[in-house]
Amino acid sequence: QHGDAWPLTVFDDEQIRYIIRGYFDGDGSISLKSRGDLQWYLCGPYKETLEYMMSRCPVIDRYNAIGLPMAYRVQYGGNLIVPKICEWIYKDATVWLERKRNIYQAHNTQGKSGI
């Protein structure tokens, strides 16, 4: 049993990138698929919270949370959108979970993202 959903008013336009990055570090995933495509996930117990957070991300236009047993997930795949999401959440960052950022950076430095 989870507690109440976060009140949506706690998300400030100036800080949403930091909030998403922190949430991603705790309940997200990034991986490289066998075809060389990046996959990015963010999970949480509240569909409305996930969709609201992702609706504030300026580099995406789709943010439909998928229902899982006991949780929800938003996911993005491909070498165009995932690097854009990562570039946005890591811009000017001083704190991050190294192992997740390293997957993005290793892929990006190989020139596969097209950015």
N, C-alpha and C positions, 0 to 999 in steps of 0.2 A: 504494500500500500504506500503510495507516494503522497507527499504533502500537497498543498495547493500550488497551482501554476503560478509562475512569476507574474506579478502585475505588469502589464505591457507598458505602463507609464515609466518603468525604470530604465527603459532603453532610450538613451540620449543620442541624437543624430551624430554628434561629434565623437561619441565613444562606442558606437555599435560595432565597429570593426574590431576593437579590443575585446568586446564581449563575445563576439562570434569566435575569435581566435582562442580565447580562454575556454569557451565551451567545446570547441573543436579539440583542443589539447586534452580535455578530460573525457569527452564522449564522442569523439570523431575518429575518422580513419582516412588515411591516404595510402594508396597502393599502386603498384605498377602491374598491369595485367599482362598476360603472355604475349599479346599482340603489340605491346609497347605503349598502350594507352594508360593514362592516369585515371584513377577512380577516387572520388572524394565523397565521404559520408559524414553526416552529423546525426546523432541519435539523441532522443530524449523522451520523457514520459508524457509530454504535452504537445499535441499536434499544433495547437494555436500558437504556442511559444516558438516552436521551430519555424512555422510558416511566417510568423511576424518578423523574427530575426532575419530570415532569408529574404523577405520582401524588402528589407532595408539595404540589401547588398546591391550596389549599383551596376555590377557586372553581369547579373543574371536577370532573366525575365520569367523564370518558372520556379516555383517554390512549393510544390505540392508534397506534403508529408505522406509517406506510405505507412500503413498500419502493420506492425509486427506484433508477435506475442509480447505483451507487457510493455511495449514502447512504440515509438514512431521514428521514421528515418527520412531525411532528405538526402538525395544522392545525385551526383553529377559525374559524368564520365566523358573522357576525350581530351585530346591534347590542345584544344583551343580554350574550352571553358574552365577546366581545372586550373591551369596556370594563371588565368585571369583572377580566379577566386583567391588563389594563394598569393599572388602579387598584391592584391588588395588587402588581405588580412595581415600580411607581413610588412606592408609599407610603414616605414619609420618605427618598426617594432624594436624593442630592447629586451623583451622577454618572450620566450616561446619554448615549446617542447622540442628539443633538438632532433630527436629521431624522426618526428613527423616533418619538420622543415627540411631535414636533409634529403628525404625522398623527393620532395619538390625541387630542391636545389640541384640534386644530381641529375634529374631529368631535364631541368631547364638549361643546365650548362652543357648538355649534350646537343643542344640546338633543336630538340624535337618539338618544342612548344610553339615555335613560330613567332614568339614575342620579341 
